[in-house]
Amino acid sequence: MVLVTVRLPAGATLEEALRRLGLTEDDADTTYGLVPLDPEQGLYALRVTEDAGRRVGQAGGGGPFADPPIEPYGPPS
């Protein structure tokens, strides 16, 4: 999966984002959801498959960006 940034109307929902971007629930991580980055400006992040990320990026969205796992560094204390 990769991350993309998209511009949507303020208060957009995941369902609205998928519809506007021409994506299905299989294209997106619905558990991650639609994350507001700057909702006043209509900027959101969405986690999608690599193929969907390329399509959204070509349609004017930002990305795709890598989404590496975040893990502790070194042995637990």
C-alpha positions as CSV (number, residue, x, y, z in Angstrom):
1,M,0.0,0.0,0.0
2,V,1.0,3.6,-0.6
3,L,-0.2,7.0,0.6
4,V,-1.7,9.6,-1.6
5,T,-2.9,13.2,-0.9
6,V,-6.1,14.4,-2.5
7,R,-8.2,17.6,-2.5
8,L,-11.8,17.1,-1.6
9,P,-14.6,19.3,-0.3
10,A,-14.3,20.1,3.4
11,G,-16.0,17.4,5.5
12,A,-15.5,14.7,2.9
13,T,-16.1,11.1,3.8
14,L,-14.2,8.0,2.8
15,E,-17.2,6.9,0.6
16,E,-17.3,10.3,-1.1
17,A,-13.5,10.2,-1.7
18,L,-13.7,6.7,-3.3
19,R,-16.6,7.8,-5.5
20,R,-14.9,11.0,-6.7
21,L,-11.6,9.2,-7.3
22,G,-13.2,6.3,-9.1
23,L,-11.9,3.8,-6.6
24,T,-13.5,0.8,-4.9
25,E,-13.2,-0.4,-1.3
26,D,-10.7,-3.0,-2.6
27,D,-8.5,-0.2,-3.8
28,A,-8.3,1.5,-0.4
29,D,-7.4,0.6,3.2
30,T,-10.8,1.3,4.7
31,T,-9.4,0.7,8.2
32,Y,-6.9,3.5,7.7
33,G,-9.7,5.7,6.4
34,L,-9.6,9.2,5.0
35,V,-7.2,11.3,7.1
36,P,-7.7,15.1,7.2
37,L,-4.4,16.8,6.8
38,D,-5.8,20.3,6.3
39,P,-9.6,20.0,6.1
40,E,-10.1,23.8,5.8
41,Q,-8.1,23.6,2.5
42,G,-9.7,20.2,1.6
43,L,-6.4,18.2,1.8
44,Y,-6.7,14.6,2.9
45,A,-4.5,11.5,2.9
46,L,-5.7,8.1,1.8
47,R,-3.9,4.7,1.9
48,V,-4.4,2.8,-1.4
49,T,-3.0,-0.1,-3.5
50,E,0.0,0.8,-5.6
51,D,-2.1,0.6,-8.8
52,A,-4.7,2.9,-7.3
53,G,-1.9,5.3,-6.1
54,R,-0.6,5.6,-9.7
55,R,-4.1,6.3,-11.0
56,V,-4.8,8.9,-8.4
57,G,-1.4,10.5,-8.8
58,Q,-1.9,10.8,-12.6
59,A,-5.3,12.4,-12.0
60,G,-3.7,15.3,-10.1
61,G,-3.4,13.9,-6.6
62,G,-0.1,14.0,-4.7
63,G,1.9,10.8,-4.6
64,P,2.0,8.0,-4.4
65,F,4.2,8.2,-1.4
66,A,5.9,5.3,0.5
67,D,4.2,4.0,3.6
68,P,6.9,2.2,5.6
69,P,5.9,0.5,8.8
70,I,6.8,2.4,11.9
71,E,8.6,0.3,14.5
72,P,10.8,0.8,17.5
73,Y,14.5,1.2,16.9
74,G,16.7,-1.3,18.7
75,P,15.9,-3.8,21.5
76,P,13.1,-3.0,23.9
77,S,14.3,-1.5,27.2
